[in-house]
Amino acid sequence: MKLQKIGGFGSIVSAFLMVIFLVFLLVVFPRLGLVELSDWFDPVKGLDAGSASPTTFFLFNLEVILWSIAFILIVLALRERMQASAPNLMRIAVIGVSIACALWLAAGLIGIIGMPSIVSAQDASAFRAMMGVYFGMSTAGDFAMGWALLLIGWAALKTKGLPQMLSYFSVLSGVVMILDFVVHPLMLVSLMLGVVFCLWLGIVLLRSKS
């Protein structure tokens, strides 16, 4: 199967993963008492939620891992599409996505491997430390991905490798993702933009003949 098609399927899968991610954040976790960001760092609420539904946290972190794999496939397809006309921009974009996905992958594995033992021990200090590392890696990954999306949009505008509106949408998604570590509610906005962007991009890549 050509890389363009693989990237297209990866983009569609990524969009569905983001929808599920939003369901976790807006519906599932609030029912476990995790509504605000501060709730995640509260050992009482966090340990209680982890004890009440360990499967939920396992699935959430597994989704993060799958998400990181899907984005690698997407950026490889985009590099193949635009590398010839914008080699430097796409090279930096690939580096940015690689950094983001490595950080997300590490955060997901920390959540899967580290969380159960901390919850079973009810260790508040270890929980605070783990959540600090977890959110630090996740936020750094978002920041790196934001710059990658910005560069992808810039390269697409320069090479006309993607539809013009999709290229601008990539730039917008990147800017919002870069800023979400400063304004936390922007994370939800970036996820919603990401769903539209990935569905749109997936359709474009799957229809590609090259």
N, C-alpha and C positions, 0 to 999 in steps of 0.2 A: 504494500500500500504506500502511495506517495506521501511524503512528509506533510504536504499541504493538507491532505485528507486527515492524517493523524492529528495534526494541529487543530483542524476543524472539529473533530470529535472531542478532543481534549478541551476545546473552548466551550462546547455545549455542555459537557460534563461539569466543567468548572462553574458554569452559570447555575446548574441545578444544585451543586454543592453550596454555592452562596445563598441560594434560597433556603436550603436546609439550615445553613448557618444562622440566617435571620430568624428562622423559626425557633432555634435553640435560644437565641439571645432575647427574643421578644415574647416568647410563650413558655418554653420549657423551664429555663433557669429562673424566671420570676416566680414560678410556682414552687420552686425549691428555696425561695427566699433571697435569691441573688438578683436584685433589681438594679441598683446603682453600682458604679465601679467600686465604691468604697466597701460594698458588701462582699466583693470577691477577696478583699484583703482582711476582712473580719474573720479571725480564726473560728469563732463560735459558729457563725453562719456558714462559712466555707466547709468546716469539718462536718457540720450537721448535714449539709447538702451532699457532700461526698459519701457520707454513711448511708443516707436515705436512698440514693440512686447512683451507685458506682458505674452502672452500665451506661447511664447518660453521659458521664464524663469520658468514659472510654470511647463511645461513639463520636463524641464531639472532637476529641483529639485525633481519632482515626481519620475523621473528615479533614482535619488540618493537614495531615500527612498526604492524603490523596489529592488535596488541593495543590500542594506544593509540586507533586509529580505532574499534574495536569498543566500547570503553568510553564514547566520546563518544555513540554511538548509544544505549547503554543508559541513560545518565543523562538524555538528552533524552526518552526514553520515560517514565522515572520522573518527570521534571518535569511532563510532560503529565498524568500520572496523579494527582499529589499537589500540584501547584502551588496549586490553588484553596484547599485547606484548610491548607497549611503553606508559604506563599510565601517567608518568610524562610529557613527551614531548607533548602528546595530551591534557593533562589538561591545560598546559600553552598555547598551541595553541588555545584552545577554549576560554581561557581568553583574548588572544590577539585579536581574531576575534570579541568577544563580545564588547571589548573596541572600536575597529575600527567601528563596525556597529552602536554602540551607538553615536559615534561622527558624522558619516555620516548622521544618522537619524536626529540628532539635527541640523546639517548644512542644510539639506534639508527642515526641518520644518521652520527654520529661514528664508530661502529664500522664501518659500511660504507665510508665515505669515507676515514677516517683510518688505519684498521688496515692495509690492504694496503701503503701506501707505507712505513709504519714497519717492517713485517715485512720488506719487500724490502730496506730499508736496514739492517736489524738494528741499529737505533738504540735502545740500552737506555734512555737518558735520556728520549727522546721517548715511549717505551713507558710508562715510569713516570708521566709527566705525563698521557698520554692515559688511562691506567687510573684515575688519581685523579679526573679530570674525569668519566669514564664512570660510575664507581661513585658518585661524588658526586651526579650528576644522577639516576641510577637510584634511589638511596636516598631522595633528596628527593622523587622522584615517588611512591615507596611511602608516605612519610610523609603527603603530601598526599592520596593516595587513601584511606589509613586514616581520616583525618578525614572525608572525603566519605562513606565507607561507614557510619561511625558516625552521621553526620547523616541519611543516607538511612534507616537503621534507626529512628532517633528519629522522623523524620517519618512513617514507615510506622506506627509504634506509635501516634502521635498521631492520624493520619487513618484508620487501618485500611485503608490503601491496598494493603497486602500481607498475606498470612497472618501471624498473630502469630508463629509459630515462625520463619518466614523473616525477619521483622523483627528478632527477637533474634539470629538467625544473622548478619545484616548488622552489627549492633552488635559481636558477638564478632569477626567477621572484621576490622572496622575497628580494634578495640583491638589485636589481634595484629599487624596491619600497621603500626600506629603504633609498636609496641615493637620491631619487627624490626631497626631500625637500632642498637638497644642490645644486643639478644641476637640475633646473626646467624642461628643455627639456626631462629629463628622464621620466617624467610623461607620455608623449606620448609613449615612448618605453615600459613602464610598462603596459600601456593599451593594446598595440599590443601583448605583451607577454601573458597578461591575457586572451585575446580572444582565443589564441591557447591553453593555459593551460586549460581553462574552457571547451572548446569543447572536448578536449582530455579526461579530467577527467570525463565529463558527459558521454561520450561513455563507458568508463571503468566501471563507477558505474551502468549504465543502463544494461550492459551485466553481471553484477555480479549476482551470484546465491545465495549469502549469505546475 
